[in-house]
């Protein structure tokens, strides 16, 4: 394959470690304490990615994993755009024609997506499906589309044209050709439902790994210590981390431009599209990591922050409650929101943490 048509897909963004109190790294398998029972674990292939669960404590049971798999299957079947019978596919097929009745899960997810679009002033936009289909990044696309095709697809992107009828639980797209794409937040939403289920079942300690890009730490590590999470270095092989963060009953999620892309005539075109330009962002950001909040929020806000760019993205996250952010730039400088000052430990000498105070 020539350089002009090079395509690369890298799925992992977050490397998970559990660190012992004296600094040794151990995989999160419960083996760091002989007094801790091994976790109940399972790996699922859902949402076109690998989801891993580790449940700790006396309340954890195989039955929970069976129930979680059913939950994930339900959500996947409702929002999977590759399934023409899914609810989202039916909504898209009826664009410009009629409202479509959907399940409560699908309605709630689309409603949340529209709310995040409003909060981010459209830098995250769930109606971006026409552009995603046009560029086909990660799905076989190897050349940028013609400008007139980008303009045509861009004219169909506007979250304000998603009409939600809460009383009748219907969704309608105002213009023919519009398309909802929930790929940016569907996985996070499913993760939040899994977390809610485990809390209802009194499982107080668990790790939910959503394809390597999002880690949900439920409660504390067995024994009461914090979870220590290693962030994947976007320029290195899987297992090489750039920093370590500590979590207790929190979520961490990363969006990066290195995950899916193609290179054409020396220019990298990645999968994070700017709704305003209709093209991949080109602003020097390699990745944005969101710490805190829900997995759904992390997915939406990390995408929006990349589109906004460094300065606007930092300012936006500073004003957003309950979350902090870390930006990794192409020049290997790292910027964090004020709430992370003194809490991020870089472990790679090639990166520089910039103090903006």
C-alpha positions as CSV (number, residue, x, y, z in Angstrom):
1,X,0.0,0.0,0.0
2,X,1.5,3.4,-1.0
3,X,1.9,6.3,1.4
4,X,-0.8,8.2,-0.5
5,X,-3.4,5.6,0.4
6,X,-2.2,4.4,3.8
7,X,-5.0,3.5,6.2
8,X,-4.4,2.8,9.9
9,X,-6.7,1.9,12.7
10,X,-5.5,1.9,16.3
11,X,-8.1,1.2,18.9
12,X,-6.4,1.5,22.3
13,X,-6.2,4.9,23.9
14,X,-6.0,4.0,27.6
15,X,-3.8,1.4,29.1
16,X,-5.1,-0.1,32.3
17,X,-2.7,-0.9,35.2
18,X,-3.4,-1.5,38.9
19,X,-0.4,-0.3,40.8
20,X,0.5,-1.7,44.2
21,X,1.3,0.6,47.1
22,X,5.0,0.3,46.7
23,X,5.0,1.1,43.0
24,X,5.0,-2.2,41.2
25,X,2.8,-2.4,38.1
26,X,0.3,-5.3,38.0
27,X,-2.5,-6.1,35.6
28,X,-5.9,-5.5,37.0
29,X,-6.7,-9.1,37.7
30,X,-6.9,-9.1,41.4
31,X,-3.6,-10.8,41.8
32,X,-2.0,-8.0,43.7
33,X,-3.3,-9.3,47.0
34,X,-3.5,-12.9,48.2
35,X,-6.4,-11.9,50.4
36,X,-8.5,-10.6,47.5
37,X,-10.8,-13.0,45.7
38,X,-10.3,-13.1,42.0
39,X,-12.7,-11.0,40.0
40,X,-15.6,-12.2,38.0
41,X,-14.6,-11.3,34.4
42,X,-15.9,-11.4,30.9
43,X,-15.0,-10.0,27.5
44,X,-17.6,-9.0,25.0
45,X,-17.4,-8.0,21.3
46,X,-20.0,-5.2,21.0
47,X,-20.3,-1.9,19.3
48,X,-17.5,-3.0,16.9
49,X,-15.0,-3.1,19.8
50,X,-13.9,-5.2,22.8
51,X,-15.5,-4.5,26.1
52,X,-14.0,-6.0,29.3
53,X,-15.6,-6.3,32.7
54,X,-14.0,-7.2,36.0
55,X,-16.3,-7.4,39.0
56,X,-14.9,-7.6,42.5
57,X,-16.4,-8.4,45.9
58,X,-18.8,-10.8,47.5
59,X,-21.8,-9.4,45.5
60,X,-20.2,-10.1,42.1
61,X,-21.7,-13.0,40.2
62,X,-21.7,-14.7,36.8
63,X,-25.4,-13.8,36.6
64,X,-24.5,-10.2,36.5
65,X,-22.3,-10.8,33.4
66,X,-25.2,-12.6,31.7
67,X,-27.6,-9.7,32.4
68,X,-25.0,-7.2,31.2
69,X,-24.5,-9.0,27.9
70,X,-28.3,-8.9,27.4
71,X,-28.2,-5.2,28.1
72,X,-25.4,-4.5,25.7
73,X,-27.1,-6.6,23.0
74,X,-30.2,-4.6,23.4
75,X,-28.5,-1.2,23.0
76,X,-26.4,-2.5,20.1
77,X,-29.4,-3.7,18.2
78,X,-31.2,-0.4,18.8
79,X,-28.4,2.0,17.6
80,X,-26.2,0.0,15.3
81,X,-26.1,1.8,12.0
82,X,-24.8,-1.2,10.1
83,X,-28.1,-3.0,10.9
84,X,-30.8,-1.7,8.6
85,X,-33.5,-2.8,11.1
86,X,-32.1,-0.9,14.1
87,X,-34.1,2.0,15.4
88,X,-31.5,4.6,14.4
89,X,-31.4,3.1,10.9
90,X,-35.2,3.4,10.7
91,X,-35.0,7.0,11.9
92,X,-32.4,7.8,9.2
93,X,-34.3,6.1,6.5
94,X,-37.4,8.2,7.3
95,X,-35.5,11.5,7.2
96,X,-37.5,14.3,5.7
97,X,-40.6,12.1,5.7
98,X,-42.0,11.0,9.1
99,X,-41.4,10.6,12.8
100,X,-40.3,7.2,14.0
101,X,-41.3,5.6,17.3
102,X,-38.3,4.3,19.3
103,X,-37.5,2.7,22.6
104,X,-36.9,4.7,25.7
105,X,-33.2,3.9,25.5
106,X,-32.8,5.2,22.0
107,X,-34.9,8.3,22.7
108,X,-32.9,9.1,25.9
109,X,-29.6,8.7,24.1
110,X,-30.5,10.9,21.2
111,X,-31.9,13.5,23.6
112,X,-28.6,13.4,25.5
113,X,-26.7,13.8,22.2
114,X,-28.8,16.9,21.3
115,X,-28.2,18.3,24.8
116,X,-24.4,17.9,24.4
117,X,-24.6,19.5,20.9
118,X,-26.3,22.5,22.5
119,X,-23.8,22.7,25.3
120,X,-20.8,22.5,22.9
121,X,-22.4,24.9,20.4
122,X,-22.4,22.2,17.8
123,X,-18.8,21.1,17.9
124,X,-20.2,17.8,18.9
125,X,-23.2,17.1,16.6
126,X,-25.0,13.7,16.4
127,X,-26.5,14.7,13.0
128,X,-23.0,14.4,11.4
129,X,-23.9,11.1,9.7
130,X,-23.9,12.5,6.2
131,X,-20.3,13.6,6.6
132,X,-19.2,10.3,8.2
133,X,-20.7,8.4,5.3
134,X,-19.0,10.7,2.8
135,X,-15.5,10.5,4.3
136,X,-15.6,6.7,5.1
137,X,-12.6,7.0,7.4
138,X,-11.9,3.6,8.9
139,X,-14.4,2.1,6.5
140,X,-12.4,2.1,3.3
141,X,-12.1,5.7,2.5
142,X,-8.6,6.6,1.2
143,X,-9.0,10.0,-0.6
144,X,-10.7,13.3,0.6
145,X,-14.0,13.9,-1.1
146,X,-14.6,16.7,-3.6
147,X,-15.3,20.1,-2.1
148,X,-18.8,20.2,-3.6
149,X,-19.7,16.9,-2.0
150,X,-18.5,18.1,1.4
151,X,-20.6,21.2,1.1
152,X,-23.6,19.1,0.1
153,X,-23.2,16.7,3.1
154,X,-22.4,19.6,5.5
155,X,-25.8,21.2,4.6
156,X,-27.5,18.2,6.2
157,X,-25.6,18.5,9.5
158,X,-27.6,20.5,12.1
159,X,-28.6,19.1,15.4
160,X,-31.5,21.6,15.6
161,X,-33.2,19.6,12.8
162,X,-33.5,16.6,15.1
163,X,-37.1,16.8,16.2
164,X,-37.9,15.0,19.5
165,X,-41.4,14.3,20.7
166,X,-41.1,13.2,24.3
167,X,-44.8,12.5,24.7
168,X,-45.0,10.1,21.8
169,X,-41.4,9.0,22.1
170,X,-40.6,9.7,18.4
171,X,-37.7,11.1,16.5
172,X,-37.8,12.9,13.2
173,X,-35.1,14.3,11.0
174,X,-36.3,17.4,9.3
175,X,-34.4,17.1,6.0
176,X,-34.2,14.2,3.5
177,X,-30.7,12.8,3.5
178,X,-30.0,13.7,7.1
179,X,-28.4,11.0,9.2
180,X,-27.8,10.5,13.0
181,X,-24.5,8.9,13.9
182,X,-24.1,7.9,17.5
183,X,-20.7,6.2,17.1
184,X,-19.1,8.9,19.2
185,X,-21.3,8.4,22.3
186,X,-23.2,5.1,21.9
187,X,-20.5,3.0,23.6
188,X,-20.3,5.4,26.5
189,X,-24.0,5.5,27.0
190,X,-24.0,1.7,27.2
191,X,-21.2,1.8,29.7
192,X,-23.2,4.2,31.9
193,X,-26.2,1.8,31.8
194,X,-23.8,-1.1,32.9
195,X,-22.5,1.1,35.7
196,X,-26.0,1.9,36.8
197,X,-27.0,-1.8,36.8
198,X,-24.0,-2.8,38.9
199,X,-24.7,-0.1,41.5
200,X,-28.3,-1.4,41.7
201,X,-27.0,-4.9,42.2
202,X,-24.7,-3.6,45.1
203,X,-21.5,-4.4,43.2
204,X,-19.2,-1.9,44.9
205,X,-15.9,-2.5,43.0
206,X,-15.6,-3.0,39.3
207,X,-13.7,-2.0,36.2
208,X,-15.5,-1.4,32.9
209,X,-13.1,-1.1,29.9
210,X,-15.0,0.2,26.8
211,X,-12.6,-0.7,24.0
212,X,-9.6,0.8,25.6
213,X,-10.8,4.4,25.0
214,X,-12.9,4.6,28.2
215,X,-12.3,3.1,31.6
216,X,-15.0,3.3,34.2
217,X,-13.8,2.7,37.8
218,X,-16.7,1.7,40.0
219,X,-15.9,2.4,43.6
220,X,-12.4,1.7,44.9
221,X,-9.8,-1.0,44.2
222,X,-10.3,-4.1,46.5
223,X,-8.9,-3.1,49.8
224,X,-9.9,0.5,49.5
225,X,-7.0,2.0,47.5
226,X,-7.5,4.1,44.4
227,X,-7.3,2.7,40.9
228,X,-4.2,3.8,39.0
229,X,-4.7,4.2,35.3
230,X,-1.9,4.5,32.7
231,X,-2.7,6.6,29.7
232,X,-1.5,5.2,26.4
233,X,1.2,7.0,24.5
234,X,-0.5,7.8,21.2
235,X,2.9,7.5,19.3
236,X,4.0,4.1,20.7
237,X,3.0,0.5,20.8
238,X,0.2,-0.7,23.1
239,X,1.5,-0.9,26.6
240,X,3.6,2.3,26.5
241,X,2.0,5.0,28.7
242,X,2.5,8.7,28.9
243,X,1.0,9.4,32.3
244,X,-0.6,7.9,35.4
245,X,-3.8,9.2,36.9
246,X,-5.7,8.1,40.0
247,X,-9.4,7.3,40.0
248,X,-11.9,6.5,42.7
249,X,-15.5,6.0,41.5
250,X,-14.7,8.0,38.3
251,X,-14.6,7.6,34.6
252,X,-11.7,8.5,32.2
253,X,-12.2,8.7,28.4
254,X,-10.0,9.6,25.5
255,X,-10.6,10.6,21.9
256,X,-7.6,10.8,19.6
257,X,-6.9,11.6,16.0
258,X,-4.5,8.6,15.8
259,X,-7.3,6.0,16.1
260,X,-8.6,5.9,12.5
261,X,-7.2,7.8,9.6
262,X,-5.8,7.6,6.1
263,X,-2.9,9.6,4.5
264,X,-3.3,11.1,1.1
265,X,-0.5,13.1,-0.5
266,X,1.3,13.4,2.8
267,X,-1.7,14.8,4.7
268,X,-3.3,12.8,7.5
269,X,-7.1,12.7,7.5
270,X,-8.5,11.4,10.7
271,X,-12.0,10.4,11.8
272,X,-12.9,13.4,14.0
273,X,-14.8,15.7,11.7
274,X,-15.5,19.4,12.3
275,X,-19.2,20.0,11.5
276,X,-18.4,23.6,10.6
277,X,-15.9,22.8,7.9
278,X,-17.1,19.3,7.0
279,X,-13.5,18.0,7.2
280,X,-11.2,16.4,9.8
281,X,-9.7,18.9,12.3
282,X,-6.2,20.2,11.7
283,X,-5.3,22.0,14.9
284,X,-2.3,20.2,16.4
285,X,-4.2,18.1,18.9
286,X,-3.4,14.4,19.1
287,X,-5.8,13.5,21.8
288,X,-8.1,14.8,24.6
289,X,-8.7,12.9,27.8
290,X,-11.7,13.7,30.0
291,X,-11.7,12.7,33.7
292,X,-14.9,12.7,35.7
293,X,-18.5,12.7,34.8
294,X,-20.2,9.9,32.9
295,X,-18.9,7.9,30.0
296,X,-21.4,9.5,27.7
297,X,-20.1,12.9,28.8
298,X,-16.5,11.9,28.3
299,X,-17.2,10.7,24.8
300,X,-19.1,13.9,23.7
301,X,-16.9,16.4,25.5
302,X,-13.6,14.9,24.3
303,X,-14.8,15.0,20.7
304,X,-16.0,18.6,21.1
305,X,-12.8,19.7,22.8
306,X,-10.7,18.4,19.9
307,X,-12.9,20.2,17.4
308,X,-12.8,23.4,19.4
309,X,-9.0,23.4,19.5
310,X,-6.6,23.9,22.4
311,X,-7.4,27.3,23.8
312,X,-11.1,27.2,23.2
313,X,-11.3,23.6,24.4
314,X,-9.4,24.3,27.6
315,X,-11.7,27.3,28.4
316,X,-14.8,25.2,27.6
317,X,-13.8,22.4,29.9
318,X,-12.8,24.8,32.7
319,X,-16.4,26.0,32.6
320,X,-18.0,22.5,32.5
321,X,-18.9,21.1,35.9
322,X,-17.6,17.8,37.2
323,X,-15.0,17.2,34.5
324,X,-11.3,17.8,33.9
325,X,-9.3,17.6,30.7
326,X,-5.9,16.8,29.3
327,X,-4.7,17.8,25.8
328,X,-1.8,16.1,24.1
329,X,-0.4,18.1,21.2
330,X,1.5,17.1,18.1
331,X,4.6,18.9,19.5
332,X,4.4,16.6,22.6
333,X,3.3,19.4,24.9
334,X,0.6,18.4,27.4
335,X,-2.0,20.9,28.8
336,X,-4.4,20.2,31.6
337,X,-7.3,22.0,33.2
338,X,-6.7,23.7,36.5
339,X,-8.3,20.8,38.5
340,X,-5.6,18.5,37.3
341,X,-2.6,20.6,38.3
342,X,-0.4,18.5,40.5
343,X,-2.5,15.4,39.9
344,X,-1.0,14.2,36.6
345,X,2.3,12.4,36.6
346,X,4.0,12.1,33.3
347,X,6.0,9.0,32.8
348,X,7.5,9.6,29.4
349,X,10.4,12.0,29.0
350,X,9.4,13.0,25.5
351,X,6.3,14.8,26.8
352,X,6.3,18.2,28.5
353,X,3.6,19.3,30.9
354,X,3.0,23.0,30.3
355,X,2.2,25.1,33.3
356,X,0.0,28.0,32.2
357,X,-0.4,29.7,35.6
